[in-house]
């Protein structure tokens, strides 16, 4: 296990974050930080642009907690970070990194977020510890280790509404959803909540393979987001204002990328 320390300046504040990294996926995070100074730069920089002290941030598919830790330093002790991760190994690493930084306003939750409350079958990805999913990742042609040793487990399932109720959240500034294709399922399960405007921004991964395995399409995801009152944008790697996507404008589906769903009034407030 290798400890990595990250120093950041945000305004007049200096942030010092510690991580323990051990798997190949963790090392890829480290490599990107060392090479570019940011991990998933567009997401990281939008997080810094949008969040304010006292805000609430929800990290769905928190993995080892990289974005949860960043957000915790931005929202401060008067804010709230809810980090959701279902698998034993990733959850233990998430909890370890939270304790390593002594952050008691990050609340880890061992669950998947879906469209139902109860239980769900969850499939482990032996090729990528960030690629566990609600569909069987052995279907992906690159996941040979997963095909050789398939494994699934029964996990707790919650809707966004139930999660927010559990933590007494009436309003959330930003949600990050990285769930290997379950993003539309999660949004659909929170339709009534999201239509009230209770969430200002959502950063959601677009993974064409995952969406198709979940019976979804990119066009369907974008249409659903607009029906819920969001505009669809692309966050910028340089931290500048996001790019609005019109209804007939869809990025190249061969890439995995993140989109920003924003309520127009919240977007204007930036």
MIMIBA-926493 format. One line per 5 residues: their letters; for each residue x, y, z of N, C-alpha, C. Coordinates in Angstrom, 1 decimal. Example, Ala and Ser with C-alpha at 12.3 -4.5 7.8 and 13.67 -1.06 7.14 Angstrom:
! MIMIBA-926493
AS	13.2 -5.7 7.8 12.3 -4.5 7.8 13.2 -3.3 7.8  12.8 -2.2 7.1 13.7 -1.1 7.1 12.9 0.0 7.9
END
This chain:
! MIMIBA-926493
XXXXX	0.8 -1.2 0.0 0.0 0.0 0.0 0.9 1.2 0.0  0.5 2.2 -0.9 1.3 3.4 -1.0 0.5 4.6 -0.6  1.1 5.4 0.3 0.4 6.7 0.7 0.7 7.8 -0.2  -0.3 8.5 -0.6 -0.2 9.7 -1.5 -0.7 10.9 -0.8  0.0 12.0 -0.9 -0.4 13.2 -0.2 -0.7 14.3 -1.3
XXXXX	-1.8 15.0 -1.2 -2.2 16.0 -2.2 -2.4 17.3 -1.5  -1.7 18.3 -2.0 -1.8 19.7 -1.5 -2.5 20.5 -2.5  -3.5 21.3 -2.0 -4.3 22.1 -2.9 -4.5 23.5 -2.3  -4.5 24.5 -3.1 -4.9 25.8 -2.7 -6.2 26.2 -3.3  -7.2 26.5 -2.4 -8.5 27.0 -2.9 -8.7 28.3 -2.2
XXXXX	-8.7 29.4 -3.0 -8.7 30.7 -2.5 -7.6 30.9 -1.5  -7.9 31.3 -0.3 -6.9 31.5 0.7 -6.7 30.3 1.6  -7.3 29.2 1.2 -7.2 28.0 2.1 -6.2 27.0 1.4  -5.4 26.4 2.3 -4.5 25.3 1.8 -5.0 24.0 2.3  -5.2 23.0 1.4 -5.8 21.7 1.8 -4.7 20.6 1.7
XXXXX	-4.7 19.7 2.6 -3.7 18.6 2.6 -4.5 17.3 2.8  -4.5 16.5 1.7 -5.3 15.3 1.7 -4.4 14.1 1.6  -4.7 13.0 2.3 -3.9 11.8 2.3 -4.8 10.6 1.8  -4.2 9.8 1.0 -4.8 8.6 0.5 -3.9 7.4 0.6  -4.4 6.2 0.9 -3.7 5.0 0.7 -4.1 4.3 -0.6
XXXXX	-3.2 4.0 -1.4 -3.5 3.5 -2.7 -2.8 2.1 -2.9  -3.4 1.1 -3.4 -2.7 -0.2 -3.5 -3.1 -1.0 -4.8  -4.2 -0.8 -5.4 -4.6 -1.6 -6.5 -4.1 -0.9 -7.8  -4.1 -1.7 -9.0 -3.7 -1.0 -10.2 -4.6 0.2 -10.6  -5.9 0.1 -10.2 -6.8 1.2 -10.5 -6.4 2.4 -9.7
XXXXX	-6.0 2.2 -8.4 -5.6 3.2 -7.5 -4.3 3.9 -8.1  -3.4 3.1 -8.6 -2.2 3.6 -9.2 -2.4 4.4 -10.4  -3.5 4.1 -11.2 -3.8 4.9 -12.3 -4.3 6.3 -11.9  -5.0 6.4 -10.8 -5.4 7.6 -10.2 -4.2 8.4 -9.8  -3.2 7.8 -9.2 -2.0 8.4 -8.8 -1.2 8.9 -10.0
XXXXX	-1.2 8.1 -11.0 -0.4 8.5 -12.2 -1.0 9.7 -12.9  -2.4 9.8 -12.9 -3.0 11.0 -13.5 -2.8 12.2 -12.7  -2.8 12.1 -11.4 -2.5 13.2 -10.5 -1.1 13.7 -10.7  -0.1 12.8 -10.8 1.3 13.2 -11.0 1.5 13.8 -12.3  0.8 13.3 -13.4 1.1 13.8 -14.7 0.4 15.1 -15.1
XXXXX	-0.8 15.2 -14.6 -1.6 16.4 -15.0 -2.0 17.3 -13.8  -1.8 16.9 -12.6 -2.1 17.7 -11.4 -3.6 17.6 -11.0  -4.4 16.8 -11.7 -5.8 16.6 -11.4 -6.2 15.2 -11.8  -7.2 14.6 -11.1 -7.8 13.4 -11.5 -9.2 13.7 -12.0  -9.5 13.3 -13.2 -10.8 13.6 -13.9 -11.0 15.1 -13.7
XXXXX	-10.1 15.9 -14.4 -10.0 17.3 -14.1 -11.4 18.1 -14.3  -12.2 17.7 -15.3 -13.4 18.4 -15.5 -14.4 18.3 -14.2  -14.4 17.0 -13.7 -15.2 16.8 -12.5 -14.7 17.5 -11.3  -13.4 17.3 -11.1 -12.7 18.0 -9.9 -12.9 19.5 -9.9  -12.7 20.1 -11.1 -12.8 21.6 -11.1 -14.2 22.1 -11.0
XXXXX	-15.2 21.3 -11.6 -16.6 21.7 -11.4 -16.9 21.6 -9.9  -16.5 20.6 -9.3 -16.7 20.4 -7.8 -16.3 21.7 -7.1  -15.1 22.1 -7.4 -14.6 23.3 -6.7 -15.3 24.6 -7.1  -15.8 24.6 -8.3 -16.6 25.8 -8.8 -18.0 25.8 -8.1  -18.6 24.7 -8.0 -20.0 24.7 -7.6 -20.2 24.6 -6.1
XXXXX	-19.4 23.8 -5.4 -19.7 23.6 -3.9 -19.2 24.9 -3.1  -19.9 25.1 -2.0 -19.6 26.2 -1.1 -19.7 25.7 0.3  -19.0 26.4 1.2 -19.1 26.0 2.6 -20.5 25.8 3.1  -20.8 24.6 3.8 -22.1 24.3 4.3 -23.0 23.5 3.3  -22.5 23.3 2.1 -23.3 22.5 1.1 -23.3 21.0 1.4
XXXXX	-24.2 20.3 0.7 -24.3 18.9 0.8 -23.9 18.3 -0.6  -23.0 17.3 -0.5 -22.5 16.6 -1.7 -22.8 15.1 -1.5  -23.3 14.4 -2.5 -23.5 13.0 -2.5 -22.7 12.3 -3.6  -21.9 11.3 -3.1 -21.0 10.6 -4.0 -21.5 9.2 -4.2  -22.2 8.9 -5.3 -22.8 7.6 -5.6 -21.8 6.8 -6.5
XXXXX	-21.3 5.8 -5.9 -20.2 5.1 -6.5 -18.9 5.7 -6.1  -18.7 5.8 -4.8 -17.6 6.6 -4.2 -16.2 6.0 -4.4  -16.2 4.7 -4.7 -14.9 3.9 -4.8 -14.1 4.1 -3.6  -12.9 4.7 -3.7 -12.1 4.8 -2.5 -12.2 6.2 -1.9  -13.1 7.1 -2.4 -13.4 8.3 -1.8 -12.7 9.5 -2.3
XXXXX	-12.1 9.5 -3.5 -11.3 10.6 -3.9 -12.2 11.9 -4.0  -13.3 11.8 -4.7 -14.1 13.0 -4.8 -14.8 13.4 -3.5  -15.1 12.4 -2.6 -15.7 12.7 -1.3 -14.8 13.5 -0.5  -13.5 13.1 -0.5 -12.5 13.8 0.3 -12.3 15.2 -0.2  -12.3 15.4 -1.6 -12.1 16.8 -2.1 -13.3 17.6 -1.7
XXXXX	-14.5 17.1 -1.8 -15.7 17.8 -1.5 -15.8 18.2 0.0  -15.3 17.3 0.9 -15.4 17.5 2.3 -14.6 18.7 2.7  -13.4 19.0 2.0 -12.6 20.1 2.3 -13.3 21.4 1.8  -14.1 21.3 0.8 -14.7 22.5 0.2 -16.0 22.9 1.0  -16.8 21.9 1.4 -18.0 22.2 2.1 -17.7 22.5 3.6
XXXXX	-16.6 22.0 4.1 -16.2 22.3 5.4 -17.0 21.5 6.5  -16.7 21.7 7.8 -17.4 21.0 8.8 -18.8 21.3 9.0  -19.3 22.4 8.4 -20.7 22.8 8.5 -21.5 22.1 7.3  -20.7 21.5 6.4 -21.4 20.9 5.3 -21.5 19.4 5.5  -21.9 18.7 4.5 -22.2 17.2 4.6 -21.8 16.5 3.3
XXXXX	-21.1 15.4 3.5 -20.7 14.6 2.3 -21.2 13.2 2.6  -22.0 12.6 1.7 -22.5 11.2 1.8 -21.9 10.4 0.7  -21.1 9.4 1.1 -20.3 8.6 0.2 -20.9 7.2 0.2  -21.4 6.8 -1.0 -22.1 5.5 -1.1 -21.2 4.5 -1.9  -21.0 3.4 -1.4 -20.1 2.3 -2.0 -20.6 1.0 -1.5
XXXXX	-20.9 0.0 -2.4 -21.5 -1.2 -1.9 -20.5 -2.4 -1.6  -19.3 -2.4 -2.2 -18.5 -3.6 -2.0 -17.6 -3.6 -0.8  -17.3 -4.7 -0.2 -16.6 -4.8 1.0 -15.2 -4.1 0.9  -14.5 -4.5 -0.1 -13.1 -4.0 -0.3 -13.0 -2.5 -0.5  -13.8 -2.0 -1.4 -13.8 -0.5 -1.7 -14.4 0.2 -0.5
XXXXX	-15.4 -0.3 0.1 -16.0 0.4 1.3 -15.0 0.5 2.4  -14.2 -0.6 2.7 -13.2 -0.5 3.7 -12.1 0.5 3.4  -11.7 0.6 2.1 -10.7 1.6 1.7 -11.3 3.0 1.8  -12.5 3.2 1.4 -13.2 4.5 1.6 -13.2 4.9 3.1  -13.6 4.0 3.9 -13.6 4.3 5.4 -12.2 4.6 5.9
XXXXX	-11.3 3.8 5.4 -9.9 4.0 5.9 -9.4 5.4 5.5  -9.7 5.9 4.2 -9.2 7.2 3.8 -9.9 8.3 4.5  -11.2 8.1 4.8 -11.9 9.1 5.6 -11.3 9.2 7.0  -11.0 8.1 7.7 -10.4 8.2 9.0 -8.9 8.7 8.9  -8.2 8.4 7.9 -6.9 8.9 7.7 -6.8 10.4 7.7
XXXXX	-7.9 11.0 7.2 -7.9 12.5 7.2 -8.8 13.1 8.3  -9.3 12.2 9.2 -10.0 12.7 10.4 -11.2 13.6 10.0  -12.0 13.1 9.1 -13.1 13.9 8.5 -14.4 13.3 9.0  -15.0 13.9 10.0 -16.2 13.3 10.6 -17.5 13.8 9.9  -17.4 14.7 8.9 -18.6 15.1 8.2 -18.7 14.4 6.9
XXXXX	-17.9 13.3 6.6 -18.2 12.4 5.5 -18.9 11.2 6.1  -20.0 10.8 5.6 -20.8 9.7 6.1 -20.8 8.6 5.0  -20.1 7.5 5.3 -20.0 6.4 4.3 -21.3 5.5 4.5  -21.8 5.1 3.3 -23.0 4.3 3.3 -22.7 3.0 2.4  -22.9 1.8 3.0 -22.6 0.6 2.2 -23.9 0.2 1.5
XXXXX	-24.1 0.5 0.3 -25.3 0.3 -0.5 -25.1 0.6 -1.9  -26.0 0.1 -2.8 -26.1 0.7 -4.1 -27.3 1.6 -4.1  -27.2 2.6 -5.0 -28.4 3.4 -5.2 -29.0 3.0 -6.5  -30.3 2.8 -6.5 -31.1 2.2 -7.7 -32.5 2.8 -7.7  -33.4 2.1 -8.3 -34.8 2.6 -8.4 -35.7 1.9 -7.4
XXXXX	-35.1 1.1 -6.5 -35.9 0.4 -5.5 -35.2 0.4 -4.1  -35.9 0.2 -3.1 -35.4 0.0 -1.7 -35.5 -1.5 -1.4  -34.5 -2.0 -0.9 -34.5 -3.5 -0.6 -33.1 -4.1 -0.8  -33.0 -5.0 -1.7 -31.8 -5.7 -2.1 -31.6 -5.8 -3.6  -30.4 -5.9 -4.0 -30.1 -6.1 -5.4 -28.9 -7.0 -5.6
XXXXX	-28.9 -7.7 -6.8 -27.7 -8.5 -7.1 -26.7 -7.6 -7.7  -25.4 -7.7 -7.2 -24.4 -6.8 -7.7 -23.2 -7.7 -8.1  -22.6 -7.4 -9.3 -21.6 -8.2 -9.9 -20.2 -7.6 -9.7  -19.2 -8.4 -9.3 -17.9 -7.9 -9.1 -17.1 -8.0 -10.4  -16.3 -6.9 -10.6 -15.4 -6.9 -11.7 -14.0 -7.2 -11.3
XXXXX	-13.4 -8.3 -11.6 -12.1 -8.8 -11.2 -11.0 -8.1 -11.9  -11.3 -7.4 -13.0 -10.3 -6.7 -13.8 -10.2 -5.2 -13.4  -11.2 -4.7 -12.7 -11.2 -3.3 -12.4 -12.0 -3.1 -11.2  -11.4 -2.7 -10.0 -12.1 -2.5 -8.8 -13.0 -1.3 -8.8  -12.9 -0.5 -9.9 -13.9 0.6 -10.0 -15.0 0.3 -11.0
XXXXX	-15.1 -1.0 -11.4 -16.0 -1.4 -12.5 -17.1 -2.4 -12.0  -17.3 -2.6 -10.7 -18.4 -3.4 -10.2 -19.7 -2.8 -10.7  -20.7 -3.6 -10.9 -21.9 -3.1 -11.6 -23.2 -3.9 -11.2  -24.3 -3.3 -11.6 -25.6 -4.0 -11.5 -25.9 -4.9 -12.7  -24.9 -5.0 -13.6 -24.9 -5.9 -14.7 -23.6 -6.7 -14.7
XXXXX	-23.6 -7.9 -15.3 -22.4 -8.8 -15.2 -21.3 -8.3 -16.1  -20.2 -7.7 -15.5 -19.1 -7.2 -16.3 -18.3 -8.2 -17.1  -18.6 -9.5 -16.9 -17.9 -10.5 -17.7 -18.4 -10.4 -19.1  -19.5 -9.7 -19.4 -20.0 -9.5 -20.8 -19.0 -8.6 -21.6  -18.2 -7.8 -20.9 -17.3 -6.9 -21.6 -16.1 -7.7 -22.1
XXXXX	-15.7 -7.5 -23.4 -14.7 -8.3 -24.0 -13.3 -8.2 -23.3  -13.1 -7.1 -22.6 -11.7 -6.9 -22.0 -11.6 -7.6 -20.6  -12.7 -8.0 -20.1 -12.7 -8.5 -18.7 -12.5 -10.0 -18.6  -11.3 -10.4 -18.9 -11.0 -11.9 -19.0 -11.0 -12.5 -17.5  -10.4 -11.8 -16.6 -10.3 -12.3 -15.2 -11.7 -12.4 -14.6
XXXXX	-12.6 -11.6 -15.0 -14.0 -11.6 -14.5 -14.7 -12.9 -15.1  -14.5 -13.1 -16.4 -15.1 -14.3 -17.0 -14.5 -15.6 -16.4  -13.2 -15.6 -16.1 -12.6 -16.8 -15.5 -13.1 -17.0 -14.1  -13.5 -16.0 -13.3 -13.8 -16.2 -11.9 -15.0 -15.3 -11.6  -16.2 -15.5 -12.2 -17.4 -14.7 -12.0 -17.8 -14.7 -10.5
XXXXX	-18.3 -13.6 -10.0 -18.8 -13.5 -8.6 -19.8 -12.4 -8.5  -20.9 -12.7 -7.8 -21.9 -11.8 -7.5 -22.3 -11.8 -6.1  -22.9 -10.8 -5.6 -23.3 -10.7 -4.2 -24.7 -10.0 -4.1  -25.3 -10.2 -3.0 -26.6 -9.5 -2.7 -26.2 -8.3 -1.8  -26.6 -7.1 -2.2 -26.3 -5.9 -1.5 -27.6 -5.1 -1.2
XXXXX	-27.5 -4.2 -0.3 -28.5 -3.3 0.1 -28.8 -2.4 -1.1  -30.0 -2.0 -1.4 -30.4 -1.1 -2.4 -31.2 0.0 -1.9  -31.0 1.3 -2.3 -31.8 2.4 -1.8 -32.0 3.3 -3.0  -33.1 4.1 -2.9 -33.3 5.2 -3.9 -32.6 6.5 -3.3  -32.4 7.4 -4.2 -31.9 8.7 -3.8 -32.8 9.4 -2.7
XXXXX	-34.1 9.2 -2.9 -35.1 9.8 -2.0 -34.9 9.2 -0.6  -34.7 7.9 -0.5 -34.5 7.2 0.8 -33.2 7.6 1.4  -32.1 7.7 0.6 -30.8 8.2 1.1 -30.9 9.6 1.7  -31.5 10.5 1.0 -31.7 11.9 1.5 -32.5 11.9 2.7  -33.6 11.1 2.8 -34.4 11.1 4.0 -33.6 10.6 5.2
XXXXX	-32.8 9.6 5.0 -32.0 9.0 6.1 -31.0 10.1 6.7  -30.6 11.0 5.8 -29.6 12.0 6.3 -30.3 13.4 6.4  -31.6 13.4 6.4 -32.3 14.7 6.6 -31.9 15.8 5.7  -31.8 15.4 4.4 -31.3 16.4 3.3 -32.5 16.8 2.6  -32.9 18.1 2.7 -33.9 18.7 1.9 -33.4 19.2 0.6
XXXXX	-32.1 19.5 0.5 -31.5 20.1 -0.6 -30.1 19.6 -0.8  -29.7 19.3 -2.0 -28.4 18.8 -2.3 -27.8 19.7 -3.4  -26.6 20.2 -3.2 -26.0 21.1 -4.2 -25.5 20.3 -5.4  -24.8 19.1 -5.1 -24.2 18.4 -6.2 -24.2 16.9 -5.8  -24.6 16.1 -6.8 -24.5 14.6 -6.7 -23.6 14.1 -7.9
XXXXX	-22.6 13.3 -7.5 -21.8 12.6 -8.6 -22.3 11.2 -8.6  -22.6 10.7 -9.9 -23.1 9.3 -10.1 -22.2 8.6 -11.0  -21.4 7.7 -10.5 -20.5 6.9 -11.4 -20.9 5.4 -11.1  -21.8 4.8 -11.9 -22.3 3.5 -11.5 -22.3 2.5 -12.7  -21.4 2.8 -13.7 -21.2 1.8 -14.8 -22.5 1.5 -15.6
XXXXX	-23.3 2.5 -15.8 -24.5 2.3 -16.6 -25.8 2.4 -15.9  -25.8 2.5 -14.6 -27.1 2.5 -13.8 -27.6 3.9 -13.6  -27.0 4.9 -14.2 -27.3 6.3 -14.0 -28.8 6.6 -14.3  -29.3 6.1 -15.5 -30.7 6.4 -15.8 -31.6 5.7 -14.9  -31.3 4.5 -14.4 -32.1 3.8 -13.5 -32.2 4.6 -12.2
XXXXX	-31.1 5.2 -11.7 -31.1 6.0 -10.5 -32.0 7.2 -10.6  -31.8 7.9 -11.8 -32.6 9.1 -12.0 -34.1 8.8 -12.1  -34.4 7.7 -12.8 -35.8 7.4 -12.9 -36.4 7.0 -11.5  -35.6 6.4 -10.7 -36.1 6.0 -9.4 -36.3 7.2 -8.4  -35.7 8.4 -8.8 -35.8 9.6 -8.0 -36.6 10.7 -8.8
XXXXX	-37.4 10.2 -9.7 -38.1 11.2 -10.6 -38.9 12.3 -9.8  -39.7 11.8 -8.8 -40.5 12.8 -8.1 -39.7 13.7 -7.3  -38.6 13.2 -6.7 -37.7 14.1 -5.9 -37.0 15.1 -6.8  -36.5 14.7 -7.9 -35.7 15.5 -8.8 -36.6 16.6 -9.5  -37.8 16.3 -9.7 -38.7 17.3 -10.3 -39.0 18.5 -9.4
XXXXX	-38.8 18.3 -8.1 -39.0 19.4 -7.1 -37.9 20.4 -7.1  -36.8 20.1 -7.8 -35.6 21.0 -7.7 -34.8 20.9 -6.5  -34.9 19.7 -5.8 -34.1 19.5 -4.6 -32.6 19.3 -4.8  -32.2 19.0 -6.1 -30.8 18.8 -6.4 -30.4 19.8 -7.5  -29.4 20.6 -7.2 -29.0 21.7 -8.2 -28.2 21.1 -9.4
XXXXX	-27.2 20.2 -9.1 -26.3 19.7 -10.1 -26.1 18.2 -9.9  -26.0 17.5 -11.1 -25.6 16.1 -11.0 -24.5 15.9 -12.1  -23.4 15.3 -11.7 -22.4 14.9 -12.6 -22.6 13.4 -12.8  -22.9 12.9 -14.0 -23.2 11.5 -14.3 -22.2 11.0 -15.4  -21.7 9.8 -15.1 -20.9 9.1 -16.1 -21.8 8.6 -17.3
XXXXX	-21.3 8.7 -18.5 -21.9 8.1 -19.7 -21.0 7.0 -20.2  -21.5 5.8 -19.9 -20.7 4.5 -20.3 -21.7 3.7 -21.2  -21.4 3.8 -22.6 -22.3 3.2 -23.5 -22.5 1.7 -23.3  -21.4 1.0 -22.9 -21.6 -0.5 -22.7 -22.5 -0.7 -21.5  -22.2 0.0 -20.4 -23.0 -0.1 -19.2 -24.5 0.2 -19.4
XXXXX	-24.7 1.3 -20.1 -26.1 1.7 -20.4 -26.8 0.7 -21.2  -26.2 0.1 -22.2 -26.8 -0.9 -23.0 -27.1 -2.2 -22.2  -26.1 -2.6 -21.4 -26.4 -3.7 -20.5 -27.5 -3.6 -19.6  -27.8 -2.3 -19.2 -28.9 -2.0 -18.3 -30.2 -1.7 -19.1  -30.1 -1.9 -20.4 -31.3 -1.7 -21.2 -31.6 -0.2 -21.5
XXXXX	-30.6 0.6 -21.4 -30.7 2.1 -21.6 -30.0 2.5 -22.9  -30.2 3.8 -23.3 -29.4 4.4 -24.3 -29.0 5.8 -23.9  -28.0 6.3 -24.6 -27.5 7.7 -24.3 -28.6 8.7 -24.6  -29.3 8.5 -25.7 -30.4 9.4 -26.0 -31.5 9.4 -25.0  -31.8 8.2 -24.5 -32.8 8.0 -23.4 -32.4 8.7 -22.1
XXXXX	-31.1 8.6 -21.8 -30.6 9.2 -20.6 -30.7 10.8 -20.7  -30.3 11.3 -21.8 -30.4 12.8 -22.0 -31.9 13.2 -22.0  -32.7 12.5 -22.6 -34.2 12.9 -22.7 -34.7 12.8 -21.2  -34.4 11.8 -20.5 -34.9 11.7 -19.1 -34.4 12.9 -18.3  -33.1 13.2 -18.4 -32.6 14.4 -17.7 -33.4 15.7 -18.0
XXXXX	-33.7 15.9 -19.2 -34.4 17.1 -19.6 -35.8 17.1 -19.1  -36.5 15.9 -19.1 -37.8 15.8 -18.6 -37.8 16.1 -17.1  -36.7 15.9 -16.4 -36.7 16.1 -15.0 -36.3 17.6 -14.7  -36.1 18.4 -15.7 -35.9 19.8 -15.5 -34.5 20.3 -15.6  -33.6 19.4 -16.0 -32.2 19.7 -16.1 -31.8 20.1 -17.5
XXXXX	-30.8 21.0 -17.7 -30.2 21.1 -19.0 -28.9 20.2 -18.9  -28.5 19.7 -20.1 -27.4 18.8 -20.2 -26.2 19.6 -20.7  -25.1 19.5 -20.0 -23.8 20.2 -20.3 -22.6 19.2 -20.3  -21.5 19.7 -20.8 -20.3 19.0 -20.6 -19.4 19.9 -19.7  -18.9 19.4 -18.6 -18.0 20.2 -17.8 -16.6 20.3 -18.5
XXXXX	-15.9 21.4 -18.3 -14.7 21.7 -19.0 -13.5 21.3 -18.1  -12.5 20.8 -18.7 -11.3 20.4 -18.0 -10.5 21.5 -17.4  -10.7 22.7 -18.0 -9.9 23.9 -17.5 -10.7 24.6 -16.4  -11.9 24.1 -16.1 -12.6 24.8 -15.0 -13.5 25.9 -15.5  -13.5 26.2 -16.8 -14.3 27.3 -17.3 -15.8 26.8 -17.3
XXXXX	-16.7 27.8 -17.6 -18.2 27.4 -17.5 -18.5 26.2 -18.5  -19.4 25.3 -18.1 -19.7 24.1 -18.8 -20.4 24.5 -20.2  -20.3 23.5 -21.1 -20.8 23.7 -22.5 -22.2 23.1 -22.6  -23.1 23.9 -23.0 -24.5 23.4 -23.1 -24.6 22.5 -24.3  -25.2 21.3 -24.1 -25.5 20.4 -25.2 -27.0 20.5 -25.7
XXXXX	-27.2 20.8 -27.0 -28.5 20.9 -27.5 -29.1 19.5 -27.7  -30.4 19.4 -28.0 -31.0 18.1 -28.0 -30.5 17.2 -29.1  -29.9 17.7 -30.2 -29.4 16.9 -31.2 -27.8 16.7 -31.2  -27.3 17.1 -30.0 -25.8 17.1 -29.9 -25.4 16.1 -28.8  -24.8 15.0 -29.3 -24.4 13.9 -28.4 -22.9 13.6 -28.6
XXXXX	-22.1 13.7 -27.6 -20.7 13.4 -27.8 -20.5 11.9 -28.3  -19.3 11.7 -28.8 -18.9 10.4 -29.4 -19.2 9.3 -28.4  -20.1 8.3 -28.8 -20.4 7.3 -27.8 -19.3 6.2 -27.6  -18.2 6.3 -28.3 -17.2 5.3 -28.1 -16.3 5.6 -26.9  -16.5 6.8 -26.3 -15.8 7.2 -25.2 -16.6 7.1 -23.9
XXXXX	-16.0 7.0 -22.8 -16.7 7.1 -21.5 -16.4 8.5 -21.0  -17.4 9.3 -20.7 -17.2 10.7 -20.3 -18.3 11.0 -19.3  -18.2 12.2 -18.7 -19.1 12.7 -17.7 -19.9 13.9 -18.3  -21.2 13.9 -18.0 -22.1 15.0 -18.3 -22.5 15.7 -17.0  -22.8 17.0 -17.2 -23.3 17.8 -16.1 -24.8 18.0 -16.3
XXXXX	-25.7 17.6 -15.4 -27.1 18.0 -15.4 -27.3 19.1 -14.4  -27.8 20.2 -14.9 -27.9 21.4 -14.1 -29.3 22.0 -14.2  -29.9 22.4 -13.1 -31.1 23.3 -13.1 -30.7 24.7 -13.6  -31.4 25.2 -14.5 -31.0 26.5 -15.1 -30.7 27.6 -14.1  -31.5 27.7 -13.1 -31.3 28.8 -12.1 -30.0 28.5 -11.3
XXXXX	-29.7 27.3 -11.0 -28.4 27.0 -10.3 -27.2 27.3 -11.2  -27.4 26.9 -12.5 -26.3 27.2 -13.5 -26.1 28.6 -13.6  -27.1 29.4 -13.6 -27.0 30.9 -13.7 -26.3 31.5 -12.5  -26.5 30.8 -11.4 -25.9 31.3 -10.1 -24.4 31.2 -10.1  -23.8 30.3 -10.9 -22.4 30.2 -11.0 -21.7 31.4 -11.5
END
